[in-house]
């Protein structure tokens, strides 16, 4: 499922995506290790895996802005006719 443009712009900063991933990982560990609740551990783990794939691995890479390429200039006095 492709991401919507508003999702891409909101999740564009890498630090935000990493912070959400860290939060989900801590929450998942909390459910498994402290609460010992397998149901919520699996639920949060599934959300964590989905988020990691969608927003870290498959997230559109930021491309540098394209600058127009100027053709090379001919030497002074050369009109380009070859004569």
C-alpha beads as a LAMMPS data file, in Angstrom:
LAMMPS data file: protein, C-alpha beads

83 atoms
82 bonds

1 atom types
1 bond types

-500.0 500.0 xlo xhi
-500.0 500.0 ylo yhi
-500.0 500.0 zlo zhi

Masses

1 110.0

Atoms # bond

1 1 1 0.000 0.000 0.000
2 1 1 1.656 3.263 -1.100
3 1 1 2.048 6.034 1.409
4 1 1 -0.017 9.205 1.083
5 1 1 1.790 12.481 0.533
6 1 1 0.726 13.814 3.946
7 1 1 2.174 10.701 5.622
8 1 1 5.444 11.171 3.780
9 1 1 5.763 14.832 4.754
10 1 1 4.903 14.178 8.412
11 1 1 7.344 11.270 8.777
12 1 1 10.081 12.895 6.672
13 1 1 12.516 13.668 9.529
14 1 1 14.596 10.567 10.232
15 1 1 14.879 11.417 13.933
16 1 1 11.087 11.236 14.273
17 1 1 10.908 7.813 12.626
18 1 1 13.740 6.544 14.838
19 1 1 12.094 7.962 17.970
20 1 1 8.798 6.206 17.180
21 1 1 10.664 2.968 16.464
22 1 1 12.486 3.225 19.801
23 1 1 9.214 3.938 21.621
24 1 1 7.541 0.892 20.066
25 1 1 10.557 -1.313 20.856
26 1 1 10.543 -0.218 24.509
27 1 1 6.779 -0.752 24.719
28 1 1 7.096 -4.225 23.193
29 1 1 9.872 -5.154 25.630
30 1 1 7.761 -3.787 28.503
31 1 1 4.824 -5.993 27.534
32 1 1 6.938 -9.138 27.151
33 1 1 9.384 -8.725 30.045
34 1 1 7.566 -6.754 32.722
35 1 1 3.855 -7.406 32.182
36 1 1 4.401 -10.876 30.709
37 1 1 1.382 -10.263 28.481
38 1 1 1.813 -12.230 25.267
39 1 1 -1.245 -10.742 23.535
40 1 1 -0.091 -7.123 23.779
41 1 1 3.504 -8.191 23.197
42 1 1 2.490 -9.710 19.835
43 1 1 0.292 -6.723 18.960
44 1 1 2.958 -4.122 19.653
45 1 1 5.598 -6.333 18.046
46 1 1 3.507 -6.556 14.869
47 1 1 3.066 -2.767 14.798
48 1 1 6.800 -2.362 15.378
49 1 1 7.667 -4.655 12.462
50 1 1 5.158 -2.901 10.179
51 1 1 6.502 0.522 11.148
52 1 1 10.108 -0.553 10.652
53 1 1 9.392 -1.905 7.176
54 1 1 7.144 0.935 6.018
55 1 1 8.846 3.959 7.545
56 1 1 12.503 2.892 7.735
57 1 1 13.128 0.346 4.969
58 1 1 10.605 1.195 2.224
59 1 1 10.262 4.920 2.949
60 1 1 10.986 7.039 -0.162
61 1 1 14.558 8.228 -0.120
62 1 1 15.136 11.955 -0.274
63 1 1 16.696 12.900 -3.576
64 1 1 18.925 15.949 -3.943
65 1 1 17.356 18.817 -5.873
66 1 1 18.006 18.616 -9.595
67 1 1 19.978 21.521 -10.994
68 1 1 19.869 22.193 -14.707
69 1 1 23.047 21.056 -16.408
70 1 1 24.679 23.743 -18.519
71 1 1 26.343 22.646 -21.767
72 1 1 30.087 23.217 -21.889
73 1 1 31.105 26.567 -23.334
74 1 1 33.103 26.646 -26.553
75 1 1 36.506 28.361 -26.487
76 1 1 36.604 32.047 -27.361
77 1 1 36.579 32.675 -31.095
78 1 1 35.151 29.246 -31.941
79 1 1 31.746 29.551 -33.577
80 1 1 31.174 25.784 -33.555
81 1 1 31.079 25.394 -37.343
82 1 1 34.302 23.393 -37.476
83 1 1 35.749 25.550 -40.281

Bonds

1 1 1 2
2 1 2 3
3 1 3 4
4 1 4 5
5 1 5 6
6 1 6 7
7 1 7 8
8 1 8 9
9 1 9 10
10 1 10 11
11 1 11 12
12 1 12 13
13 1 13 14
14 1 14 15
15 1 15 16
16 1 16 17
17 1 17 18
18 1 18 19
19 1 19 20
20 1 20 21
21 1 21 22
22 1 22 23
23 1 23 24
24 1 24 25
25 1 25 26
26 1 26 27
27 1 27 28
28 1 28 29
29 1 29 30
30 1 30 31
31 1 31 32
32 1 32 33
33 1 33 34
34 1 34 35
35 1 35 36
36 1 36 37
37 1 37 38
38 1 38 39
39 1 39 40
40 1 40 41
41 1 41 42
42 1 42 43
43 1 43 44
44 1 44 45
45 1 45 46
46 1 46 47
47 1 47 48
48 1 48 49
49 1 49 50
50 1 50 51
51 1 51 52
52 1 52 53
53 1 53 54
54 1 54 55
55 1 55 56
56 1 56 57
57 1 57 58
58 1 58 59
59 1 59 60
60 1 60 61
61 1 61 62
62 1 62 63
63 1 63 64
64 1 64 65
65 1 65 66
66 1 66 67
67 1 67 68
68 1 68 69
69 1 69 70
70 1 70 71
71 1 71 72
72 1 72 73
73 1 73 74
74 1 74 75
75 1 75 76
76 1 76 77
77 1 77 78
78 1 78 79
79 1 79 80
80 1 80 81
81 1 81 82
82 1 82 83
